[in-house]
Amino acid sequence: MQNTLEKLKRYEKAIVNYVCNNSIKQKLIDMGFIPGTQIMISNIAPLGDPIEICLRGYELSLRKSEAKQIFVTKED
């Protein structure tokens, strides 16, 4: 099932499908959000923003507004 990244819960894994074509697309791709990449939500701030994501051997934090631009498919 396809979702956007901000809808995932802590410790859920997913595969990146695509990044929306907008002003931050290149920034997200440069950070490693390339189609086919496996990601995992490692932590969520108490108020829900930002989200900490583990991908390609490192962790980074994204705002929910940025995470809404990344479409993923959840893994079982």
C-alpha positions in Angstrom: 0.0 0.0 0.0 1.4 3.4 -1.0 1.6 6.1 1.7 3.6 9.3 2.2 6.5 9.1 4.7 4.9 11.2 7.4 2.1 8.6 7.9 4.5 5.8 9.0 4.8 4.9 12.6 7.9 4.3 14.7 10.0 1.3 13.6 8.0 0.8 10.4 10.0 0.0 7.3 9.2 1.1 3.7 10.7 1.4 0.2 10.8 4.8 -1.5 8.7 5.0 -4.6 9.2 8.6 -5.7 9.6 12.1 -4.6 7.2 14.8 -5.6 8.4 17.2 -8.3 8.7 20.5 -6.3 11.3 22.9 -5.0 12.9 20.5 -2.5 12.9 17.4 -4.7 16.7 17.7 -5.5 17.5 18.2 -1.8 15.6 15.1 -0.8 17.3 13.0 -3.6 20.7 14.3 -2.5 19.9 13.1 1.0 19.4 9.6 -0.3 15.6 9.4 -1.0 16.1 7.6 -4.3 13.4 5.2 -5.6 14.1 1.7 -4.3 15.8 2.7 -1.1 14.7 1.0 2.1 14.0 3.3 5.0 12.9 2.9 8.6 11.3 5.4 11.0 13.6 5.3 14.0 12.0 8.1 16.1 9.3 10.7 16.2 9.4 13.8 18.2 6.9 14.1 21.1 4.7 16.5 19.2 5.1 14.6 15.9 7.6 16.9 14.2 10.4 16.2 13.2 10.7 12.6 12.1 14.0 10.7 12.4 14.6 8.3 9.5 17.3 5.7 9.1 18.4 5.1 5.5 21.6 4.1 3.7 23.5 3.6 7.0 22.8 7.0 8.6 20.0 8.8 10.4 18.5 12.1 9.5 15.5 14.3 10.6 12.8 15.7 8.3 10.0 18.0 9.0 6.5 16.5 8.3 6.0 19.0 5.5 9.1 17.5 3.8 8.1 13.9 4.6 4.7 14.5 2.8 6.7 14.9 -0.5 8.1 11.3 -0.3 5.8 8.4 -1.4 6.6 5.0 0.0 5.4 1.4 0.1 5.3 -0.2 3.5 7.1 -3.4 4.1 5.7 -6.3 6.1 
